[in-house]
């Protein structure tokens, strides 16, 4: 089952996709943080798939500061490279607003909204993020110790020299992590991957990181030209195992 709701974040009303299993029993909660292309049928399909594993899924419009879903989601063919370049040029300033200070406001509100859903069971929750959403997922795990599982896929700039880099909050995390990096991703090169791995090791958390060979940035997104069916399926398998191994059933 799926619906579009609005949730309170600071003084805003933020649109969010909710996907739930067909059963009416309580299920563990999972936050899904979208990529730069916004809440759209592809994100709905991903939320539905995760819900089918037995989770209550909340996917908020994390670009809400820049507009409603209809305003920030591109009504365009994301398989066309020229179109994608234009879309990225438009959304990059929006993404730039999602810094650590913004996450400190948003993450508690997203967690509260997820927990307030009728089918969401009490206890630990999970989070998964894509592209820019992987940064927010990483920040979330460092902000909320109730997050027991964190997945990040084809993320960019997860571990930089910036004092506000997402990896710097991992010292406070209690989650288990799975990262799937795109191959030869300029936003997450070998140096950044090593920096992220070192931060995870120093935090003492269980973690698995890997480069998906031949997979491009955005490999999970079936509505884009970067889609890689094999890599996407691998990501689903690794994410499902992570959630199954870390989130207790009521």
Buried (B, 14 or more C-beta within 10 A) or exposed (E): EBEEBBBEBEEBEBBBBBBBBEEEEBBBBBBBBBBBBBBBEBBBBBBBBBBBBBBBBBBBBBBBBBEBBEEBBBEEEBEEEEBBEEBEEEBEEBBEEBBBEBBEEBBBBBBEBBBEBEBBBEBBBBBBBBBBBBBBBBBBBBBBEBBBBBBBBBBBBBBBEEEEBBBBBBEEBBBBBBBBBBBBBEBBEEEBBEBBBEBBEEBEBEBBBEBBEEBBBBBBBBBBBBBBEEBBEBBBEBBBEBBBEBBEEE
